[in-house]
Amino acid sequence: MKFFVHYEAHPQYTVVFNWEEQHEGTIGNLLEQFVESYNQKFQGECELDVEDMFITKSQSSRQAIPLKEQVSRVVRDKDDIFVMSKGPPAVREPLHEPSNPVVVEEDGDSNRGAGASEAVSDIAVGHSHIQTDDDIDLPDIKDLLEGESSGGELRSRSQRRNSWEDVLSASFEDATVSITNLQVAELKKERKKELNTGQDAQQVLIAKCLQNAQRLVDQNHCDKAVTIYEQVNRLFPNQKECLLGLASIYRNAGRPTKAMEYLRTAVDAFPGHADLKQRLAECLLEVSSGKEASRLLYEAKDIMEKKPGTKKTELFDLQVQLAQSFILLGKHTVALQMCQAVLREQREHLEALLEYAELTYKMSPVHTREALTIVLTLMVNKKEWKQPRERLVNMMRYISNGLEILEGEIHEAIKSVPALVFLSNVFRDHGDASNATQLLEHAMKVEPGHCTAFLSLVHMFEVQDKHTEAFKRIRSFLKQHPDMSIAGLKSNVFLPILKAVKDDIYLHATYPRVSQITADVQPPQQRAYTDQELNLLALMFTLVKILFVKGALGLLPSLTKLLDPAHADRHLHTTLIRNEAAYYSTISQVMKIRLNPSSLESSPQFIYLAGDSHCITPAWRSVQYKGVSHVIHPLLSTGTKIWHLRPEAKFFTKENFYNVMKKVPRKATVIFVFGEIDCREALPVCLAKCRYDSMEEAINRLLEIYTQVLIGLKRKYKFTIYVHPVPPILDLTRQTVMKFNKALKSKVEATSGLHWLDFVDELLCDHGTMLDSRFEFDGTHLHPCYVETLEKALSEAQEKRASSSPRK
């Protein structure tokens, strides 16, 4: 994985680390490497002392990551982390400070655990919001490219700006986009030594602009890279690398039609370039335009065959693409012959093997086994390639005894629990919970005490809404492995609590005997957890979530009494069980606020609240609805984004959502609260990756998905549907959330059959800029007391609905 370590006091410095996930090394080792590299760079000017520094993920919180933590457990790919002084926070240097460049070093050896990072590159770059002395002001760029003849003096800044006001777009005034890393003086020197045309200076500058754009792409700031590419393309049309850069960004963003606009321009400008025709054909294949794709590929083939030095492998790649175009045209026999011809010459051609497997797996049992073997081999040999995974899942949906054949073909891996868990995750992530579960069941037969596999199995039961089955299996697992422990807290201490359940856990809210249990156990030891301990702890956290969601509230106080010490002050949010820990933390806090579990045993009327974790805090509390007391029944769909619910999606959260909906009684009243994860994660990422051109476009796409799903549920199950606003909890996302809520309200009110709960403004204060302190809870969710506000909004929406309904 690659991540970035920054020191943002003066002088600023960044090291890019390439770190293998299996590589052992602590945060302390990482800090030592950074400080040694920094001191080598600024020797005699400014040096750091390891003892005075710490590493954090947040400059604002200044919460130190423990030095003994493994890097691979707390740092993720593309993370930004910060080295800071233990003293008072340093005063930030002003923006645009010309004497304060940010230096970036890249760690080129991912296998070292200690020692200073070797620099593969030593360049000044524009980092985030800082413009360095290596950045050219855009007026400088225009003057250098179109100003006086080579060797002439630069005009004054004011003269340059006046000559540019009608040409520059506002986006170039944004200091967050550093256009290039070539210094003005350096480019001026370049011009002086070149011919009077200045053409070479232009090419140098264009190259630097494109280099900087590619760096932004590598940092997942594709939107900023597009700004650079488009301006270069406007000032200097038909730059091949610029057009390819734009096409690549949009194709990777899932917008092949947009990518084709730039590729068609490139093909017209460079008709003799076979690679451009190939890339355009690839996009055409993605939009199922086989005929035009095949024409372009034949044209590219003619060019390549006439070009000296063309490699056979390049022609093989093109022939497989031709086969793909023929598949789209329904000419499967020709496509198969093309793939076979390639494989006769190059048996290890991966794309040809994949298409061959796809074309033959339905032919006979022998071909089926061969195709599964091929796909599994591709998955192992090229782990980052996602397409074989999708093909495998699709094949297994067609093959009735696919899992038996699969197990026969992986007779070696079938004894490896990690391999089985990996395969299970492939099926899970493509929406095949059934096969995923079967593979995990097999893993438990291979190694009955494997905590990771068992935790994954329990999560698959959650996806399928089989909570009672999950509970019984957890109880059996703890009984079979009584000596497993969490830093000394043995698993058998939980069994007396769980034995209180005889049958179904659903709505078994009070257990007088359980409430009297006081386990005489010592709290977990204060040390770092092992991986097995973390997984066992995650299993217990998941058990608490299952019991809460199913209304088995009577068991929870005894469980949380045992588990709270195992959770507190352990920095679990930095581990691989952070999601389980987050749910546990919220439920544990909710249970400390007065609930009346006995009300669930008197056959209450329910109003259902479907959502992600935001359905937890109001759950099992009473509201008045239509003049009668109702209990809010949570319908949890863990981790579900609105984006996951689009028709073409296959992610397991979508299957979880619809499995939960099946259990709701027909004609029930259901409140839906989804969209917070989309606002927090999906929308910013989508914009940065250029999946949409604007926030408005992205929001409208999500709203279209959301309302179509809700209308579909209303038609199928006759639900009365209310739409809950996205909770505006987080300061960083509140502006996005409120923009989303405004659009959501308009969409719901314009959609027949949906009803908006209009109370989000009542959650805020200070003119809508801050969350009212009454509703603060755990930093992520609303306080349960907001149920009173929800009840009022529900009553108003019901009255509005009743008054607008036609009289019979």
C-alpha positions in Angstrom: 0.0 0.0 0.0 1.0 3.6 -0.5 0.4 6.3 2.1 1.6 9.9 2.8 3.3 11.1 6.0 3.4 14.9 6.3 5.1 17.4 8.6 3.4 20.7 8.1 5.4 23.0 10.3 8.3 25.0 8.8 9.9 23.7 6.7 7.2 21.4 5.4 8.0 17.9 4.3 6.2 14.8 3.0 7.4 11.2 2.6 5.5 8.8 0.4 5.8 5.3 1.8 5.2 2.1 -0.2 4.5 -0.4 2.5 3.7 -4.1 2.0 0.6 -5.0 4.1 2.3 -8.2 5.3 5.4 -6.3 6.3 5.9 -6.0 10.1 6.7 -2.6 11.4 5.4 -0.3 14.1 4.3 3.4 14.1 7.5 3.9 16.1 9.6 2.5 13.3 7.7 4.7 10.8 8.3 7.8 12.9 12.0 7.0 13.2 12.3 6.6 9.4 10.5 9.9 8.8 12.6 11.9 11.3 15.9 10.4 9.9 14.8 11.3 6.3 13.8 14.8 7.4 17.0 15.5 9.3 19.1 14.3 6.3 17.1 16.7 4.1 17.3 19.7 6.3 20.6 19.0 8.1 22.0 22.2 9.7 18.8 24.1 8.9 16.2 22.4 11.0 16.2 19.0 12.7 13.6 17.0 14.6 14.0 14.8 17.7 12.0 11.5 17.7 11.3 11.9 21.4 9.5 15.2 20.8 7.3 14.0 18.0 4.2 11.8 17.5 2.1 10.5 14.6 -1.6 11.3 14.3 -4.4 10.8 11.7 -6.0 14.2 12.6 -4.2 17.5 13.0 -7.2 19.0 14.7 -7.6 16.3 17.4 -3.8 15.7 17.8 -4.7 12.2 19.1 -1.5 10.2 18.9 -1.4 6.7 17.4 0.4 4.4 19.9 4.0 3.8 18.8 3.7 0.1 19.3 0.8 -0.3 16.9 1.6 -2.2 13.7 1.5 0.1 10.7 -0.5 -2.3 8.6 -3.3 -2.4 11.2 -3.8 1.3 11.6 -2.9 2.8 8.2 -4.8 2.2 5.0 -3.9 2.7 1.3 -3.8 6.4 0.3 -4.1 7.6 3.9 -2.6 10.9 4.9 -1.1 10.9 8.4 0.8 13.6 10.2 4.0 14.0 12.2 3.5 16.6 14.9 5.4 18.1 17.9 4.3 17.2 21.4 4.4 20.8 22.3 1.7 23.4 21.6 0.4 23.4 18.0 2.6 25.4 15.6 1.3 28.5 13.9 0.5 27.7 10.3 2.6 29.4 7.7 0.6 31.8 5.5 -0.6 30.5 2.1 1.4 31.2 -1.0 4.6 31.6 1.1 7.3 31.5 -1.7 10.2 30.6 0.7 8.4 27.5 2.1 8.3 24.7 -0.5 6.8 21.4 0.5 9.4 18.7 -0.2 8.2 15.2 -1.0 10.3 12.1 -0.7 9.1 8.7 -1.9 10.1 5.6 0.0 11.2 3.2 -2.7 11.8 0.2 -0.4 8.6 -1.3 1.0 10.4 -4.1 2.8 12.5 -2.1 5.2 11.3 -1.8 8.8 13.8 0.8 10.0 16.3 3.2 8.6 15.8 6.3 6.6 13.7 6.3 3.5 15.7 6.5 0.3 14.4 9.2 -2.0 13.3 8.1 -5.4 12.3 11.6 -6.3 13.1 14.9 -4.7 10.8 17.5 -6.1 8.8 20.5 -4.8 5.1 20.1 -5.3 1.9 22.0 -4.6 0.5 20.1 -1.6 -3.2 20.5 -0.9 -3.8 24.3 -0.4 -0.1 25.4 -0.5 1.4 27.0 -3.5 5.2 26.7 -3.6 7.9 28.7 -5.2 8.0 26.0 -7.9 4.5 26.9 -9.0 4.0 29.2 -11.9 1.2 31.8 -11.6 -1.1 31.3 -14.6 -0.4 34.8 -15.9 3.3 33.9 -15.9 2.5 30.8 -18.0 0.5 32.7 -20.6 3.2 35.4 -20.9 6.0 32.8 -21.2 4.1 30.9 -23.9 2.7 33.8 -25.9 4.7 36.9 -24.8 7.7 38.5 -26.3 10.2 36.6 -28.5 12.7 34.3 -26.9 15.1 36.3 -24.7 12.8 39.2 -24.0 12.1 40.4 -20.5 9.0 39.3 -18.6 6.4 41.9 -18.2 5.3 43.2 -14.8 2.7 41.2 -12.8 0.0 43.9 -13.3 0.6 44.0 -17.1 0.4 40.2 -17.3 -2.8 40.1 -15.3 -4.5 42.7 -17.5 -3.6 40.8 -20.6 -5.1 37.6 -19.2 -8.4 38.7 -17.6 -10.5 37.7 -20.6 -8.7 34.4 -21.1 -8.2 32.7 -17.8 -11.0 30.7 -16.2 -11.7 31.2 -12.5 -10.7 27.7 -11.8 -7.0 28.7 -12.3 -7.2 31.3 -9.6 -7.9 28.5 -7.1 -4.8 27.9 -5.0 -5.8 24.3 -4.4 -4.7 23.4 -7.9 -1.0 23.6 -8.4 -0.5 23.9 -12.2 3.1 22.9 -12.6 6.4 22.3 -10.7 8.6 24.3 -13.1 10.0 27.5 -11.7 9.4 30.7 -13.6 13.1 31.4 -13.7 13.8 27.9 -14.9 11.3 28.2 -17.8 12.6 31.7 -18.6 16.1 30.2 -18.9 14.7 27.4 -21.0 13.2 30.0 -23.4 16.5 31.9 -23.7 18.4 28.9 -24.9 15.8 27.7 -27.4 14.9 29.0 -30.8 12.9 32.2 -31.3 9.7 30.3 -31.9 9.5 29.4 -28.2 7.9 26.0 -29.3 10.3 24.0 -27.2 9.5 26.1 -24.1 5.8 25.4 -24.7 6.4 21.7 -24.9 8.5 21.8 -21.7 5.6 23.6 -19.9 2.9 21.4 -21.3 4.9 18.3 -20.2 5.2 19.7 -16.7 1.5 20.5 -16.6 0.6 17.0 -17.7 3.0 15.6 -15.2 1.4 17.5 -12.4 -2.1 16.4 -13.6 -1.0 12.8 -13.5 0.3 13.3 -10.0 -3.2 14.5 -9.0 -4.7 11.5 -10.6 -2.4 9.2 -8.6 -3.6 11.1 -5.4 -7.3 10.5 -6.4 -7.9 14.2 -7.2 -9.1 13.5 -10.7 -11.4 16.5 -10.7 -8.4 18.8 -10.2 -6.4 17.0 -12.8 -9.3 17.5 -15.3 -9.1 21.3 -14.7 -5.4 21.2 -15.8 -6.0 18.9 -18.7 -9.0 20.9 -20.0 -7.1 24.2 -19.9 -4.1 22.7 -21.6 -6.4 21.2 -24.2 -8.1 24.6 -24.7 -4.9 26.6 -25.1 -3.0 23.9 -27.1 -5.6 21.7 -28.8 -4.9 18.1 -29.8 -2.2 17.2 -27.4 -2.3 13.5 -27.5 -1.3 12.8 -23.8 -3.8 15.4 -22.6 -6.6 13.8 -24.6 -5.6 10.4 -23.3 -5.4 11.6 -19.7 -9.0 13.0 -19.9 -10.3 9.8 -21.5 -8.6 7.6 -18.9 -10.1 9.6 -16.0 -13.6 9.4 -17.4 -13.3 5.7 -18.4 -12.1 4.8 -14.9 -15.0 6.8 -13.5 -17.5 4.6 -15.3 -18.2 7.1 -18.0 -17.1 5.5 -21.3 -19.3 7.7 -23.4 -17.6 10.9 -22.0 -14.2 9.2 -22.5 -15.1 8.6 -26.2 -15.6 12.3 -26.9 -11.8 12.9 -26.2 -10.8 9.7 -27.9 -12.7 10.5 -31.1 -10.9 13.9 -31.1 -7.6 12.1 -30.7 -8.3 9.5 -33.4 -9.2 12.4 -35.8 -6.1 14.3 -35.0 -3.8 11.2 -35.2 -5.4 8.8 -37.7 -2.3 6.7 -38.0 -2.0 5.9 -34.3 -3.3 2.4 -33.7 -3.2 2.7 -29.9 -5.9 5.5 -30.1 -8.2 3.4 -32.2 -7.7 0.5 -29.7 -8.6 2.7 -26.7 -11.7 4.0 -28.5 -12.7 0.5 -29.3 -12.3 -0.5 -25.6 -14.9 2.2 -24.7 -17.2 1.0 -27.5 -17.0 -2.5 -26.1 -18.1 -1.2 -22.7 -21.2 0.3 -24.2 -21.9 -2.8 -26.3 -21.1 -1.2 -29.7 -19.5 -4.2 -31.2 -19.8 -3.2 -34.8 -18.0 0.1 -34.6 -15.4 -1.4 -32.2 -14.6 -4.2 -34.7 -14.1 -1.7 -37.5 -11.7 0.3 -35.4 -9.8 -2.7 -34.3 -9.3 -4.0 -37.9 -8.0 -0.5 -38.8 -5.6 -0.6 -35.8 -4.5 -4.1 -36.9 -3.7 -2.9 -40.4 -1.6 -0.1 -39.0 0.2 -2.3 -36.5 1.0 -5.0 -39.1 2.6 -2.5 -41.3 4.6 -0.8 -38.5 8.1 -2.2 -38.0 8.8 -3.4 -34.5 5.2 -4.3 -33.6 5.4 -7.1 -31.1 3.3 -10.3 -31.4 1.9 -9.8 -28.0 0.4 -6.5 -29.1 -1.4 -8.2 -32.0 -2.6 -10.9 -29.6 -4.1 -8.3 -27.3 -5.9 -6.8 -30.3 -7.2 -10.1 -31.5 -8.8 -10.8 -28.1 -10.5 -7.4 -28.3 -11.8 -8.4 -31.7 -13.1 -11.6 -30.2 -14.9 -9.5 -27.6 -16.5 -7.4 -30.3 -17.7 -10.6 -32.1 -19.2 -11.8 -28.8 -21.3 -8.6 -28.7 -22.3 -9.3 -32.4 -23.5 -12.8 -31.5 -20.7 -14.5 -33.4 -19.5 -16.8 -30.6 -17.9 -19.4 -32.8 -15.6 -16.9 -34.5 -14.8 -15.3 -31.2 -13.8 -18.7 -29.8 -11.6 -19.5 -32.8 -9.8 -16.2 -32.3 -9.1 -16.9 -28.6 -7.9 -20.4 -29.4 -5.6 -19.0 -32.1 -4.0 -16.7 -29.5 -3.7 -19.4 -26.9 -2.0 -21.7 -29.4 0.8 -19.1 -29.7 0.7 -17.8 -26.1 -0.8 -20.2 -23.7 -0.6 -17.8 -20.8 -2.4 -14.9 -22.4 -4.7 -13.9 -19.5 -7.4 -12.1 -21.4 -7.7 -14.8 -24.0 -8.0 -17.4 -21.2 -10.8 -15.5 -19.6 -12.8 -15.1 -22.8 -12.2 -18.8 -23.6 -13.5 -19.8 -20.2 -16.6 -17.6 -20.7 -17.3 -19.0 -24.2 -16.9 -22.7 -23.2 -18.1 -23.3 -19.7 -21.7 -24.2 -20.8 -20.6 -26.7 -23.4 -20.1 -29.8 -21.2 -19.1 -30.9 -17.7 -15.5 -31.2 -18.9 -15.5 -27.7 -20.2 -17.2 -26.4 -17.0 -14.4 -27.8 -14.8 -11.8 -26.5 -17.2 -13.4 -23.0 -17.2 -13.6 -22.9 -13.4 -10.0 -23.9 -13.1 -8.9 -21.2 -15.6 -10.9 -18.5 -13.7 -9.5 -19.6 -10.3 -6.0 -19.6 -11.7 -6.4 -16.0 -13.0 -7.8 -14.9 -9.7 -4.7 -16.2 -7.9 -2.1 -15.0 -10.4 -3.5 -11.6 -10.9 -5.2 -10.6 -7.6 -5.9 -7.0 -8.5 -7.8 -8.0 -11.6 -11.5 -7.9 -10.7 -13.1 -9.3 -13.9 -12.3 -13.0 -13.2 -14.1 -12.7 -9.8 -17.3 -11.4 -11.5 -17.1 -14.1 -14.2 -16.7 -16.8 -11.5 -19.8 -15.7 -9.6 -21.8 -15.5 -12.9 -20.7 -19.0 -13.9 -21.7 -20.4 -10.5 -25.2 -19.0 -10.9 -25.6 -21.0 -14.1 -24.0 -24.2 -12.9 -26.3 -26.2 -10.6 -23.6 -28.2 -8.9 -21.0 -25.4 -9.3 -19.8 -25.5 -5.7 -19.1 -29.2 -5.8 -17.1 -28.8 -9.0 -15.3 -25.8 -7.6 -14.3 -27.7 -4.4 -13.0 -30.5 -6.7 -10.9 -28.0 -8.7 -9.3 -26.4 -5.6 -8.5 -29.6 -3.7 -5.3 -27.9 -2.4 -6.9 -24.6 -1.4 -9.9 -26.4 0.1 -7.7 -27.2 3.1 -6.7 -23.6 3.5 -9.2 -21.5 5.5 -7.8 -18.2 4.3 -8.3 -19.3 0.7 -11.9 -20.3 1.5 -12.6 -17.0 3.3 -11.2 -15.1 0.3 -13.4 -17.1 -2.1 -16.4 -16.5 0.2 -15.7 -12.7 0.1 -15.7 -12.8 -3.7 -19.2 -14.3 -3.7 -20.4 -12.0 -1.0 -19.2 -8.9 -2.7 -21.1 -9.9 -5.9 -24.3 -10.6 -4.1 -24.2 -14.4 -3.8 -24.8 -14.9 -0.1 -25.7 -18.5 -0.5 -22.5 -19.7 -2.0 -20.5 -17.4 0.2 -22.1 -19.1 3.2 -21.5 -22.6 2.0 -17.8 -21.9 1.5 -17.6 -20.5 5.1 -19.4 -23.6 6.4 -16.8 -25.7 4.7 -14.0 -23.6 6.3 -15.5 -24.3 9.7 -15.3 -28.0 9.0 -11.6 -27.6 8.0 -10.8 -25.6 11.2 -13.7 -25.4 13.7 -11.9 -22.8 15.9 -11.0 -20.3 13.2 -12.4 -17.0 14.5 -12.0 -15.0 11.3 -14.0 -17.6 9.3 -16.7 -17.9 11.9 -17.1 -14.1 12.2 -17.5 -13.9 8.4 -20.1 -16.7 8.6 -22.1 -14.8 11.3 -22.0 -11.7 9.1 -23.4 -13.8 6.2 -26.3 -14.8 8.5 -26.9 -11.1 9.1 -27.0 -10.5 5.4 -29.6 -13.1 5.0 -31.6 -11.8 8.0 -31.1 -15.1 9.9 -30.4 -13.6 13.3 -31.7 -16.4 15.4 -29.5 -18.9 13.5 -26.6 -16.6 14.0 -27.3 -16.4 17.8 -27.5 -20.2 18.1 -24.3 -20.7 16.2 -22.4 -18.1 18.3 -23.6 -19.9 21.5 -22.5 -23.2 20.2 -19.1 -21.8 19.1 -18.5 -20.4 22.6 -19.5 -23.7 24.2 -17.1 -25.6 21.9 -14.2 -23.3 22.6 -14.6 -22.3 26.3 -11.0 -21.4 26.7 -10.7 -18.9 24.0 -10.2 -15.5 25.6 -10.0 -11.8 25.0 -6.8 -10.8 26.9 -7.8 -13.1 29.7 -11.6 -12.7 29.5 -12.6 -16.2 28.6 -15.5 -17.0 26.3 -17.2 -19.3 28.7 -18.2 -16.4 31.0 -20.8 -15.4 28.4 -22.5 -18.8 28.3 -24.7 -18.4 31.5 -26.2 -15.3 29.9 -26.9 -16.9 26.5 -28.4 -20.1 28.0 -31.3 -18.0 29.2 -32.7 -18.1 25.6 -34.6 -21.3 24.9 -36.1 -20.6 21.4 -36.3 -17.5 19.2 -34.5 -14.4 20.4 -37.1 -12.1 18.8 -38.7 -9.7 21.3 -37.5 -11.7 24.3 -36.9 -8.5 26.1 -37.0 -9.4 29.8 -35.0 -12.1 31.6 -35.3 -11.7 35.4 -32.7 -14.5 36.0 -30.2 -13.0 33.6 -30.5 -9.6 35.2 -29.2 -11.0 38.5 -26.1 -12.6 37.0 -22.9 -10.9 38.2 -20.0 -12.8 36.7 -17.0 -12.9 39.0 -14.4 -12.3 36.3 -11.4 -10.1 35.9 -11.5 -7.4 33.2 -9.3 -8.0 30.1 -5.6 -7.3 30.5 -4.4 -3.9 29.4 -2.3 -5.0 26.4 -2.6 -5.0 22.7 -5.0 -7.7 21.4 -3.9 -10.5 19.1 -5.7 -11.0 15.8 -7.7 -13.9 17.2 -8.7 -11.9 20.3 -9.8 -9.0 18.0 -12.0 -11.4 16.0 -13.5 -13.0 19.1 -14.2 -9.5 20.5 -15.8 -8.6 17.1 -17.9 -11.7 17.4 -19.2 -10.7 20.8 -19.9 -7.1 19.5 -21.8 -8.6 16.6 -23.8 -10.7 19.1 -24.8 -7.6 21.0 -25.9 -5.9 17.7 -28.0 -9.0 16.7 -29.7 -9.1 20.1 -30.5 -5.4 20.1 -31.9 -5.4 16.6 -34.1 -8.4 17.4 -35.4 -6.8 20.6 -33.7 -9.2 23.0 -32.9 -6.3 25.3 -32.9 -8.2 28.6 -29.7 -9.9 27.7 -27.7 -6.8 26.9 -27.0 -5.2 30.3 -25.1 -8.3 31.5 -23.2 -8.6 28.2 -22.2 -4.9 28.1 -21.0 -5.1 31.7 -18.5 -7.8 30.6 -17.6 -6.2 27.3 -17.4 -2.5 28.1 -13.9 -2.9 29.8 -12.7 -4.8 26.7 -13.9 -1.9 24.5 -12.8 1.2 26.5 -9.6 3.0 25.6 -8.4 0.3 23.2 -8.3 2.4 20.0 -10.5 -0.2 18.3 -11.5 2.3 15.6 -7.9 2.0 14.2 -8.2 -1.8 13.8 -9.8 -4.2 11.4 -12.8 -4.6 13.7 -13.6 -0.9 13.7 -17.1 -1.4 12.2 -18.1 -4.0 14.8 -16.7 -1.8 17.6 -18.6 1.2 16.3 -21.9 -0.6 16.4 -21.2 -1.9 19.9 -20.2 1.5 21.2 -23.5 3.0 20.0 -25.7 0.2 21.4 -23.8 0.2 24.7 -24.5 3.9 25.1 -28.1 3.5 24.0 -28.7 0.9 26.6 -27.6 3.3 29.4 -30.5 5.6 28.5 -33.8 4.4 30.0 -35.8 1.9 28.0 -38.8 -0.1 28.9 -38.1 -3.7 27.6 -41.3 -5.1 29.1 -43.4 -3.1 26.7 -42.1 -5.4 23.9 -43.7 -8.4 25.5 -47.3 -7.1 25.4 -47.8 -7.3 21.6 -47.2 -3.6 20.9 -48.0 -2.0 17.6 -44.9 -1.2 15.6 -43.9 1.6 13.3 -40.8 0.4 11.5 -37.6 2.4 11.0 -35.4 1.1 8.2 -31.8 2.4 7.8 -28.1 2.0 8.4 -26.8 2.6 11.9 -29.0 5.7 12.3 -32.0 3.4 13.1 -30.2 2.3 16.3 -30.6 5.3 18.6 -34.4 5.7 18.3 -35.1 2.0 18.3 -37.5 0.4 20.8 -38.9 3.7 22.0 -42.5 4.7 22.0 -44.2 7.3 19.9 -47.8 8.3 19.4 -49.0 7.6 15.9 -52.7 8.0 14.8 -53.6 8.5 18.4 -52.2 5.1 19.5 -48.8 4.2 21.1 -46.4 2.6 18.7 -42.9 1.2 19.3 -40.2 2.1 16.9 -39.0 -1.3 15.4 -35.5 -1.0 13.8 -34.9 -2.6 10.4 -31.1 -2.5 10.2 -29.3 -2.9 6.9 -25.7 -2.6 7.8 -23.5 -0.3 5.8 -26.1 0.2 3.1 -25.7 3.2 0.8 -28.4 4.4 -1.5 -25.9 3.8 -4.3 -25.9 0.1 -3.4 -29.6 -0.1 -4.3 -29.4 0.8 -7.9 -30.8 -1.8 -10.3 -27.5 -3.0 -11.7 -25.7 -3.3 -8.3 -24.8 -6.7 -6.9 -23.2 -5.8 -3.6 -24.2 -7.8 -0.6 -25.7 -4.8 1.2 -28.4 -4.7 -1.4 -29.3 -8.3 -0.7 -29.3 -7.5 3.0 -31.7 -4.6 2.4 -34.3 -6.7 0.5 -34.0 -9.6 2.9 -34.9 -7.3 5.7 -37.8 -5.8 3.8 -39.3 -9.3 3.2 -39.9 -9.7 7.0 -41.9 -6.5 7.4 -45.7 -7.1 7.5 -47.7 -6.0 4.5 -49.4 -2.6 4.8 -46.9 -1.6 7.6 -45.8 2.0 8.2 -42.1 2.3 7.5 -39.8 5.2 7.9 -36.6 5.2 5.8 -33.4 6.8 6.9 -30.7 6.2 4.3 -28.1 8.5 2.7 -25.8 9.5 5.5 -23.0 7.2 4.2 -23.5 8.5 0.7 -23.1 12.1 1.9 -20.1 11.2 4.0 -18.2 8.8 1.7 -19.7 8.4 -1.8 -20.5 12.0 -2.9 -17.0 13.4 -2.2 -15.3 10.4 -3.8 -17.6 10.5 -6.8 -16.8 14.1 -7.4 -13.1 13.6 -6.9 -13.1 10.7 -9.4 -15.2 12.7 -11.9 -18.1 10.2 -11.9 -20.3 13.3 -12.0 -19.6 16.9 -13.1 -21.3 18.5 -10.2 -22.6 17.9 -6.7 -26.2 18.6 -8.0 -25.8 15.9 -10.7 -24.6 13.4 -8.2 -27.3 14.1 -5.7 -30.0 13.9 -8.3 -28.8 10.4 -9.4 -29.0 9.2 -5.8 -32.4 10.6 -5.3 -33.6 8.9 -8.5 -32.4 5.6 -7.2 -33.8 6.2 -3.7 -37.3 7.2 -4.8 -37.6 4.4 -7.3 -36.6 1.8 -4.7 -39.2 3.2 -2.2 -42.0 3.3 -4.8 -41.2 -0.3 -5.7 -41.5 -1.4 -2.1 -44.8 0.5 -1.7 -46.2 -1.2 -4.8 -45.1 -4.7 -3.7 -45.8 -4.6 0.0 -48.4 -1.8 0.3 -46.3 0.1 2.8 -47.1 3.6 4.1 -43.8 5.2 3.6 -42.2 8.2 5.3 -38.8 9.6 4.5 -36.5 10.7 7.3 -34.0 13.4 6.6 -30.3 12.5 6.6 -29.0 13.3 10.1 -26.7 16.4 9.9 -24.3 15.2 12.7 -20.8 15.7 11.4 -19.4 19.2 11.1 -17.3 18.2 8.0 -20.3 16.9 6.0 -23.2 19.0 7.3 -23.2 21.4 4.3 -23.4 18.4 1.9 -26.0 16.7 4.1 -28.2 19.8 4.1 -27.9 20.3 0.4 -28.9 16.6 0.0 -31.8 17.0 2.4 -33.1 20.1 0.5 -33.1 18.1 -2.8 -34.5 15.0 -1.0 -37.4 17.0 0.4 -38.3 18.4 -3.0 -38.1 15.0 -4.6 -40.2 13.2 -2.0 -42.9 15.9 -2.0 -43.1 15.7 -5.8 -43.4 11.8 -5.7 -46.9 10.4 -5.1 -47.0 7.9 -2.3 -44.0 9.2 -0.4 -44.2 11.5 2.7 -41.5 13.8 4.0 -40.8 14.2 7.7 -40.0 17.9 7.9 -37.9 18.4 11.1 -34.3 18.6 10.1 -34.0 22.3 10.8 -35.1 21.7 14.3 -32.0 19.7 15.0 -29.7 22.6 14.2 -28.9 26.0 15.9 -26.7 29.0 15.0 -28.7 29.7 11.8 -28.4 26.0 10.7 -24.6 25.8 11.1 -24.3 23.6 14.2 -26.1 20.6 15.7 -28.1 21.5 18.7 -26.3 20.3 21.8 -29.5 18.5 23.0 -29.1 16.0 20.1 -25.4 15.3 20.5 -24.7 11.7 21.4 -21.6 9.8 20.2 -20.4 12.1 17.5 -22.0 10.0 14.8 -25.7 9.6 15.7 -28.6 11.6 17.1 -29.3 11.4 20.8 -32.4 9.1 21.5 -34.2 12.1 22.9 -34.8 13.3 19.3 -37.6 10.8 19.1 -39.9 13.5 20.5 -39.1 15.7 17.5 -39.5 12.7 15.2 -42.9 12.0 16.8 -44.1 15.6 16.2 -43.0 15.5 12.6 -44.6 12.1 12.1 -47.9 13.5 13.4 -47.8 16.5 11.2 -47.0 14.4 8.1 -49.8 12.0 8.9 -52.3 14.8 9.3 -51.1 16.3 6.0 -51.4 12.9 4.3 -54.9 12.4 5.7 -56.1 15.8 4.6 -54.7 15.3 1.1 -56.2 11.8 0.6 -59.4 11.7 -1.5 -62.6 11.1 0.5 -64.4 7.9 -0.2 
